[in-house]
């Protein structure tokens, strides 16, 4: 498939995950993908060279030559990875921007995966029109957080690791904890509520956006949450990382 960066009003994003690396062209007016996304399994071990080789293959599939946004499952500061939960530990201290830039023709912008999803939801999804403090919470293997205040991202908010009843919160309230501990939906939802209340007591947000794989089954748990902050379910579940990464790349190049 040969698509160039000359498509007006579009940008390109790549979402790096522990199991898959996927990318696509994004219509910046709507947040929709232009055509199908393309996915390749994350190489194992997921080293910097192997992962960026795969990310470059995703970009090359589209013949993309313009700016590229890429998100990563860890803290990304000034293009450098500082944590690596579901990929090889050799990522820590590695510049994602430099490593990928050597393999693709366009300018690379890198950010945390939850941050990318939050940007996408505020611009195109469940947070459209909200000008206050929005907290996106992704419940998955861990807990990802995106803080967006007045439409501006506050990057790398690692609030999934706040203390909750003497424990790292994500060890008890992540979606993975429900399966690991054999919890009923009701029991796990009580843990998720406690976590969200702890967040709202710290930050007093105007809106929670709930994402992660578990948000595909909102009827199982969202009605049982008890918070004073309004709750909405993320809309761009499968493509949020691609969309948010593309948006970040576009804004960095503007």
Buried (B, 14 or more C-beta within 10 A) or exposed (E): EEBEBEBEEBBBBBBBBBEEBBBBBBBBEEBBBBEEBBBBEBBEEBBBBBBBBBBBBBBBBBEBBBBBBBBBBBBBEEBBBBBBEBBBEBBBEBBBBBBBBEBBEBBBBBBBBBBBBBBBBBBBBBBEEBEEBBBBBBBBBBBBBBBBBEEEBBBBBBBBEBEBEEEBBBBBBBBBBBEEEEBEBEEBBBBBBBBBBBBBEEBEBBBBBBBBBBBEEBEBBBEEBEBEBEBBBBBBBEBBBBBBBBBBBBBBBE
